[in-house]
Amino acid sequence: IEETTETTKPATKPGPKTTTKTAAPKKAVNVPAPEQNLFDYANMVYGQKAYDLAATQYFQYLTTYPRGAYGQIAMYRLAESQLNLGRTAEAEAVYRQLIQRFTSGDYVANAAYRLGSLAYNQRLFEVAAQDFEIAARQSQQERIRFSAMYYKARSLTELNQPKAAYTEYARLARTK
């Protein structure tokens, strides 16, 4: 069974929506029962929007199983939990750790997109452009990839780099 979780943080300024949908992970093969149980419990409380408890459980999972089968999604959901609790700085730090540790995958793309959105809304356009580039390169989801490409171009426009922005808009137009 595949469930979809949607987390929305309203943007305080015009900018990219910060809504992401993530499918529940498929059970990994040969995961020891204690690891699977801890991860399943963290997912259950996350699904019930008990973000404080979810953050604690994901942190425990990551501490107990630093090379666990669900490390990427556990880090992403830990950051999402922190963000939903209003702990933006802590969330940003976990998103950055996820990107540095794993370097590829949809959760890396989602983390980069979230970071780009946060930076864009804080008018940190150079950081936003870099994060949106990572999201565009890593995402397997067309909607996220196109949105990241668009907001990278918008960030470059805000940085008064019209040639670079034009190049990105043209790249986006060729992609569709």
C-alpha positions in Angstrom: 0.0 0.0 0.0 1.3 3.4 -0.9 0.3 6.4 1.2 0.9 10.0 0.4 1.8 12.5 3.0 1.5 16.2 2.2 3.1 18.9 4.3 2.3 22.5 3.6 3.9 25.6 5.1 2.3 28.8 3.9 4.8 31.1 2.2 5.0 34.5 3.9 6.2 36.1 0.7 5.6 35.4 -2.9 7.7 32.4 -3.9 7.6 28.7 -4.5 5.0 26.7 -2.7 6.6 24.5 -0.1 4.3 21.6 -0.6 5.9 18.2 -1.1 4.3 14.8 -1.5 6.2 11.8 -0.5 5.1 8.2 -0.9 5.5 5.8 2.0 8.7 3.8 1.6 8.5 0.2 0.5 9.7 -2.2 3.1 13.4 -3.0 2.6 14.4 -6.6 2.3 16.3 -8.2 5.2 15.9 -5.3 7.7 16.2 -6.6 11.2 12.9 -6.5 13.1 14.0 -3.9 15.8 15.1 -1.5 13.0 11.9 -2.0 11.0 9.7 -1.6 14.2 11.4 1.7 15.2 11.1 3.1 11.7 7.4 2.0 11.4 6.6 3.6 14.7 8.2 6.9 13.7 6.2 6.8 10.4 3.0 6.1 12.3 3.4 9.1 14.6 4.5 11.2 11.7 1.4 10.2 9.8 -0.7 11.3 12.8 1.1 14.7 12.7 2.6 14.2 16.2 5.7 15.9 14.9 7.5 16.3 18.3 7.3 12.6 18.9 8.1 11.8 15.3 11.2 14.0 15.4 12.3 12.1 18.6 11.7 8.7 16.9 13.4 9.6 13.7 16.4 11.0 15.6 16.5 7.7 17.6 16.4 5.7 14.5 19.2 7.6 12.9 21.3 7.4 16.1 20.7 3.7 16.6 21.0 2.7 12.9 23.3 5.3 11.3 23.6 3.1 8.2 20.0 1.9 8.4 18.0 1.0 5.3 15.7 4.0 5.8 18.3 6.6 6.6 17.4 9.0 3.8 13.7 9.1 4.4 14.3 9.2 8.2 16.5 12.3 7.8 14.0 13.9 5.5 11.1 13.3 7.8 13.1 14.5 10.8 13.7 17.8 9.0 10.0 18.0 8.0 9.0 17.4 11.6 11.3 20.1 12.8 9.9 22.5 10.2 6.4 21.7 11.2 7.3 22.5 14.8 8.7 25.9 13.8 12.3 24.9 14.3 13.4 26.2 10.9 17.2 26.4 11.7 17.2 22.8 12.9 15.3 21.6 9.9 17.6 23.4 7.5 20.6 21.8 9.2 19.1 18.3 8.8 18.2 19.0 5.1 21.8 20.0 4.5 23.1 16.9 6.2 20.8 14.8 4.1 22.1 16.4 0.9 25.8 16.0 1.9 25.4 12.5 3.2 23.4 10.9 0.4 24.1 13.2 -2.6 21.4 11.6 -4.8 17.8 10.4 -4.7 14.3 11.9 -4.5 14.6 12.7 -0.8 17.8 14.7 -1.7 15.8 16.5 -4.4 12.9 17.2 -1.9 15.3 18.5 0.7 17.1 20.7 -1.8 13.7 22.0 -3.0 12.6 22.8 0.5 15.9 24.6 1.2 15.5 26.5 -2.0 12.0 27.6 -1.0 13.1 28.7 2.4 16.0 30.7 1.0 13.9 32.2 -1.8 11.3 33.4 0.8 14.2 35.0 2.8 15.4 36.7 -0.4 18.7 34.7 -0.3 18.5 34.2 -4.1 22.1 32.9 -4.6 21.5 30.1 -2.1 18.1 29.5 -3.5 19.4 29.1 -7.1 22.0 26.6 -5.9 19.5 24.5 -4.0 16.9 24.6 -6.8 19.7 23.4 -9.2 20.3 20.4 -6.9 16.5 19.7 -6.8 16.2 20.0 -10.6 19.1 17.5 -11.2 18.0 15.0 -8.6 14.3 14.8 -8.8 12.6 12.0 -10.7 9.3 13.8 -10.4 8.6 16.0 -13.4 6.5 18.5 -11.4 9.3 19.2 -8.9 12.0 19.2 -11.5 10.2 21.9 -13.6 9.3 24.0 -10.6 12.9 23.9 -9.4 14.1 24.9 -12.8 11.6 27.8 -12.9 12.6 29.1 -9.4 16.2 28.8 -10.2 15.6 31.1 -13.1 13.5 33.5 -11.0 16.3 33.6 -8.4 18.8 34.5 -11.1 16.5 37.2 -12.3 16.3 38.6 -8.7 20.1 38.5 -8.7 20.1 40.7 -11.8 21.7 38.0 -13.9 19.4 38.2 -17.0 21.7 36.1 -19.3 21.9 33.2 -16.8 18.2 33.5 -16.1 17.4 33.4 -19.8 19.5 30.3 -20.2 17.5 28.6 -17.4 14.2 29.7 -18.9 15.2 28.4 -22.3 16.3 25.1 -20.7 12.9 24.8 -19.0 11.1 25.6 -22.3 13.1 22.9 -24.1 12.3 20.4 -21.3 8.5 20.7 -21.6 
